[in-house]
Amino acid sequence: MTAEPEGSACNRRHLRALSNMTVPIPSLTVGVLALQGAFSEHVQLLRQAAANLHTPGLKWRFTEVRTPEELAQCHGLIIPGGESTAMSLVAARSGLLEPLRDFVKVLRRPTWGTCAGLILLAESANRTKKGGQELIGGLDVRVNRNHFGRQQESFQANLDLPFLGRTKTTGKDQPYRCVFIRAPVVEKLLPHKKGEQTDEATLDETIVAPSKTPGDEFAQEQLNANVEVMATLSLRNPNLQTNQEHDHAGVEDIIAVRQGNVFGCSFHPELTDDPRIHVWWLEQVLKAVEKRQQYELVERTK
């Protein structure tokens, strides 16, 4: 076997060392899309969550986002519950739709969508008239809009969300009160494609998000991640009404998913006083920023 030149081995060791380094981050800005919906509730819970985080030396800043300039200042973004059609129309008219797509799919910055936000972040959405609204994309899933019916069929359910972990006081998983209001579900996990989900585009009353090219190798890595099912709702749950439709295979609805930098859930954490999901998500934002920082540090030394 040919011996490796000492210089190459030293360079690799140097890059590995750099990949484990982080430079202290003085502040992080998290935005909440404030075009329509429950954005102020998210901001309040974010502030509560930051107070529960042990991040000494790090200042969290939370801001409402209505312009491309405000979006550009954000390290992470929440798209709240509300009316997905109204949000997409206002975003398009205000010149914010393409910057949102770039934020999520080109820069691959941490983004979380709740209810309507989940619809907007899906690569495919059914029960939608073509031209009725547009999607941002980022999650290789098809969502079923208004899966649980009309406003009067809204409900709440106490569910175990494993990704939140166990409480320090009991050592057990503590149920989370999930609020479902005209909520979508993830109907299907889609195969990952570099371009548009063209097969989905042929379905009736189904729209797809336009494709975007990741900005660099780090963004490509986030894009290549598989979709993770983060939470489900049993169809036997006593809170479900008998007239609600469940036309997919299986005995559970998928109500939360993650793919790389993008997280989405069917329910409304912002309509509770429980900050645990917001705490968890802020931790994911910090991890993502640190990983991006490590990547850029290694790239500069190549």
C-alpha positions as CSV (number, residue, x, y, z in Angstrom):
1,M,0.0,0.0,0.0
2,T,1.3,3.4,-0.9
3,A,2.0,5.7,2.1
4,E,-0.1,8.8,2.2
5,P,1.8,12.1,1.9
6,E,2.3,13.6,5.3
7,G,0.9,16.9,4.1
8,S,-2.4,15.3,3.1
9,A,-2.8,13.5,6.4
10,C,-2.1,16.7,8.3
11,N,-4.6,18.6,6.2
12,R,-7.3,16.1,6.9
13,R,-6.6,16.2,10.6
14,H,-6.8,20.0,10.5
15,L,-10.1,19.9,8.7
16,R,-11.5,17.4,11.2
17,A,-10.4,19.6,14.1
18,L,-12.0,22.6,12.4
19,S,-15.3,20.7,11.9
20,N,-15.5,20.3,15.7
21,M,-14.9,24.0,16.4
22,T,-17.5,26.6,17.0
23,V,-17.2,30.4,17.4
24,P,-19.4,31.8,20.1
25,I,-22.7,33.1,18.6
26,P,-23.6,36.4,20.2
27,S,-27.3,36.5,19.0
28,L,-29.8,34.7,16.9
29,T,-32.9,36.2,15.2
30,V,-36.0,34.1,14.7
31,G,-38.8,35.5,12.6
32,V,-42.5,34.7,12.5
33,L,-44.3,35.3,9.2
34,A,-46.8,38.0,10.1
35,L,-49.0,38.2,7.0
36,Q,-52.0,36.5,8.5
37,G,-52.9,34.1,11.3
38,A,-51.6,33.4,14.8
39,F,-48.2,35.1,14.5
40,S,-48.3,37.1,17.8
41,E,-49.1,34.0,19.8
42,H,-45.9,32.3,18.4
43,V,-43.8,35.3,19.3
44,Q,-45.1,35.2,22.9
45,L,-44.3,31.5,23.2
46,L,-40.9,32.0,21.7
47,R,-40.0,34.5,24.4
48,Q,-41.3,32.1,27.0
49,A,-39.2,29.3,25.4
50,A,-36.0,31.3,25.3
51,A,-36.4,32.0,29.0
52,N,-36.4,28.2,29.6
53,L,-33.3,27.6,27.5
54,H,-29.8,27.4,29.1
55,T,-27.8,29.4,26.5
56,P,-25.5,31.7,28.4
57,G,-24.0,34.5,26.4
58,L,-26.5,34.0,23.6
59,K,-29.2,36.7,22.9
60,W,-32.4,35.6,21.2
61,R,-34.3,38.2,19.1
62,F,-37.8,37.5,17.9
63,T,-39.4,39.5,15.2
64,E,-42.5,39.7,12.9
65,V,-41.6,39.2,9.3
66,R,-43.6,41.1,6.5
67,T,-40.9,42.1,4.0
68,P,-37.9,40.4,2.2
69,E,-35.6,42.7,4.2
70,E,-36.9,41.5,7.5
71,L,-36.7,37.9,6.3
72,A,-33.1,38.2,5.3
73,Q,-32.2,39.1,8.9
74,C,-33.5,35.8,10.3
75,H,-31.6,32.6,11.2
76,G,-34.9,30.7,11.5
77,L,-38.5,31.2,10.6
78,I,-42.0,30.1,11.8
79,I,-45.0,30.1,9.4
80,P,-48.0,30.2,11.7
81,G,-51.5,28.7,11.6
82,G,-54.2,30.6,9.7
83,E,-55.4,30.6,6.1
84,S,-52.7,29.1,3.8
85,T,-54.4,30.5,0.7
86,A,-54.5,34.1,2.2
87,M,-50.9,33.8,3.3
88,S,-49.7,32.7,-0.1
89,L,-51.7,35.4,-1.9
90,V,-50.4,38.2,0.4
91,A,-46.8,36.8,0.1
92,A,-47.0,36.9,-3.7
93,R,-48.5,40.4,-3.8
94,S,-45.9,41.7,-1.4
95,G,-42.9,40.2,-3.2
96,L,-42.2,37.8,-0.4
97,L,-43.1,34.4,-1.9
98,E,-39.8,33.9,-3.8
99,P,-37.6,35.1,-0.9
100,L,-39.5,32.6,1.3
101,R,-38.7,29.8,-1.2
102,D,-35.1,30.8,-1.3
103,F,-34.9,30.9,2.5
104,V,-36.3,27.4,2.9
105,K,-35.0,25.6,-0.3
106,V,-31.9,27.5,-1.4
107,L,-30.4,28.6,1.9
108,R,-32.1,25.7,3.8
109,R,-32.5,27.8,7.0
110,P,-34.5,26.3,9.8
111,T,-38.2,26.7,9.2
112,W,-41.3,25.4,11.1
113,G,-44.8,25.5,9.9
114,T,-47.9,25.0,12.0
115,C,-51.2,23.9,10.4
116,A,-51.4,26.4,7.4
117,G,-47.7,26.6,7.6
118,L,-47.4,22.8,7.1
119,I,-49.5,23.2,4.0
120,L,-47.3,25.9,2.6
121,L,-44.1,23.9,3.3
122,A,-45.4,20.7,1.6
123,E,-44.2,19.9,-1.9
124,S,-47.7,18.8,-2.8
125,A,-51.2,19.7,-1.5
126,N,-54.5,18.2,-2.6
127,R,-58.1,19.5,-2.3
128,T,-56.7,22.6,-3.9
129,K,-57.9,24.3,-7.1
130,K,-55.0,25.0,-9.5
131,G,-54.3,28.8,-9.3
132,G,-56.0,29.0,-5.9
133,Q,-52.8,29.3,-4.0
134,E,-49.1,28.6,-4.3
135,L,-46.7,26.5,-2.1
136,I,-43.3,27.3,-0.7
137,G,-42.2,23.6,-0.4
138,G,-39.4,22.0,1.5
139,L,-41.0,18.9,2.8
140,D,-41.3,15.9,0.4
141,V,-44.9,15.1,1.5
142,R,-48.4,15.5,0.2
143,V,-50.8,17.1,2.6
144,N,-54.5,16.7,2.7
145,R,-56.0,20.1,3.4
146,N,-58.8,20.5,6.0
147,H,-58.5,16.8,6.6
148,F,-60.4,17.0,9.9
149,G,-63.3,19.0,8.5
150,R,-64.9,22.3,9.2
151,Q,-64.3,24.8,12.1
152,Q,-67.1,23.2,14.2
153,E,-65.2,19.8,14.0
154,S,-62.1,21.2,15.7
155,F,-60.9,19.3,18.7
156,Q,-58.0,18.8,21.1
157,A,-56.1,15.7,22.1
158,N,-53.4,15.0,24.7
159,L,-50.7,13.1,22.8
160,D,-47.2,11.7,23.5
161,L,-44.7,13.5,21.3
162,P,-41.5,11.4,21.7
163,F,-39.2,14.1,20.2
164,L,-39.9,16.3,23.3
165,G,-38.2,13.7,25.5
166,R,-39.0,13.1,29.2
167,T,-39.6,15.7,31.9
168,K,-36.9,16.2,34.5
169,T,-39.4,16.0,37.3
170,T,-41.2,12.8,36.5
171,G,-38.7,11.1,34.1
172,K,-41.7,10.2,31.9
173,D,-43.1,11.5,28.7
174,Q,-45.7,14.2,29.5
175,P,-48.6,14.4,27.0
176,Y,-48.9,17.6,24.9
177,R,-52.2,19.2,24.4
178,C,-52.6,19.4,20.6
179,V,-55.2,21.8,19.2
180,F,-56.6,20.8,15.7
181,I,-58.5,23.5,13.8
182,R,-59.5,22.7,10.2
183,A,-56.2,20.9,10.3
184,P,-54.3,19.1,7.5
185,V,-52.5,15.8,7.8
186,V,-49.6,14.4,5.9
187,E,-51.3,12.0,3.5
188,K,-48.2,10.6,1.8
189,L,-44.4,10.7,2.1
190,L,-43.1,11.4,-1.4
191,P,-39.9,10.1,-3.0
192,H,-37.2,12.7,-3.0
193,K,-36.6,14.4,-6.3
194,K,-34.1,17.0,-7.4
195,G,-36.8,18.8,-9.3
196,E,-40.5,19.3,-9.1
197,Q,-42.9,16.6,-8.0
198,T,-44.1,16.1,-11.5
199,D,-46.2,12.9,-10.7
200,E,-48.1,14.8,-8.1
201,A,-48.8,17.6,-10.5
202,T,-50.9,15.2,-12.7
203,L,-53.4,14.5,-9.9
204,D,-56.7,16.3,-9.8
205,E,-57.1,19.2,-7.4
206,T,-53.4,18.9,-6.5
207,I,-50.8,21.6,-6.6
208,V,-47.0,21.3,-6.3
209,A,-44.2,23.6,-5.2
210,P,-41.7,24.8,-7.8
211,S,-38.2,23.3,-7.6
212,K,-35.2,25.3,-6.3
213,T,-31.5,24.5,-6.4
214,P,-29.7,24.4,-3.0
215,G,-27.1,27.2,-2.6
216,D,-24.2,25.0,-1.6
217,E,-23.1,21.6,-0.4
218,F,-24.4,22.2,3.1
219,A,-27.9,23.1,1.8
220,Q,-27.7,20.1,-0.5
221,E,-27.1,17.9,2.6
222,Q,-30.2,19.2,4.3
223,L,-32.2,18.7,1.1
224,N,-31.0,15.0,0.8
225,A,-32.3,14.2,4.3
226,N,-35.1,11.7,4.5
227,V,-38.6,12.7,5.8
228,E,-38.9,11.7,9.5
229,V,-42.4,11.1,11.0
230,M,-42.3,12.9,14.3
231,A,-45.8,12.4,15.6
232,T,-49.0,10.5,14.7
233,L,-52.7,10.5,15.8
234,S,-54.5,7.2,16.2
235,L,-57.7,6.9,14.2
236,R,-59.1,5.3,17.4
237,N,-58.5,8.4,19.4
238,P,-61.8,9.2,21.2
239,N,-61.5,12.9,20.3
240,L,-62.0,12.2,16.6
241,Q,-65.5,12.5,15.3
242,T,-67.1,9.7,13.3
243,N,-67.8,11.8,10.2
244,Q,-64.1,12.7,9.7
245,E,-62.6,11.2,6.5
246,H,-59.6,8.9,6.7
247,D,-59.2,7.5,3.2
248,H,-55.5,6.4,3.5
249,A,-54.1,3.1,4.5
250,G,-53.1,2.5,8.1
251,V,-54.6,3.2,11.5
252,E,-52.8,6.5,12.2
253,D,-52.7,10.0,10.7
254,I,-49.3,11.6,10.3
255,I,-49.4,15.0,12.1
256,A,-45.8,16.1,12.4
257,V,-42.8,15.6,10.1
258,R,-39.2,16.8,9.7
259,Q,-36.9,16.8,6.7
260,G,-33.5,18.4,7.2
261,N,-34.0,22.0,8.1
262,V,-37.8,21.9,7.7
263,F,-40.4,20.9,10.4
264,G,-44.1,20.9,10.1
265,C,-47.1,19.9,12.3
266,S,-50.8,19.8,11.8
267,F,-51.8,21.3,15.1
268,H,-51.4,24.7,16.8
269,P,-48.8,24.8,19.6
270,E,-49.1,28.5,19.6
271,L,-52.7,28.2,20.9
272,T,-51.5,26.6,24.1
273,D,-49.4,27.9,27.1
274,D,-47.0,25.0,26.8
275,P,-43.6,26.2,25.4
276,R,-42.0,22.7,25.1
277,I,-42.1,22.4,21.3
278,H,-40.8,26.0,20.9
279,V,-38.0,25.1,23.3
280,W,-37.1,22.0,21.3
281,W,-37.3,24.0,18.0
282,L,-35.0,26.8,19.2
283,E,-32.5,24.1,20.2
284,Q,-32.7,22.8,16.6
285,V,-32.2,26.3,15.2
286,L,-29.1,26.7,17.4
287,K,-27.7,23.3,16.3
288,A,-28.3,24.2,12.6
289,V,-26.6,27.6,12.9
290,E,-23.6,25.9,14.6
291,K,-23.4,23.3,11.9
292,R,-23.6,26.0,9.2
293,Q,-20.8,27.8,11.0
294,Q,-18.6,24.7,11.1
295,Y,-19.2,24.1,7.4
296,E,-18.2,27.6,6.4
297,L,-15.1,27.5,8.6
298,V,-13.9,24.3,6.9
299,E,-14.7,25.8,3.5
300,R,-12.6,28.8,4.1
301,T,-9.6,26.8,5.0
302,K,-9.6,24.4,2.0
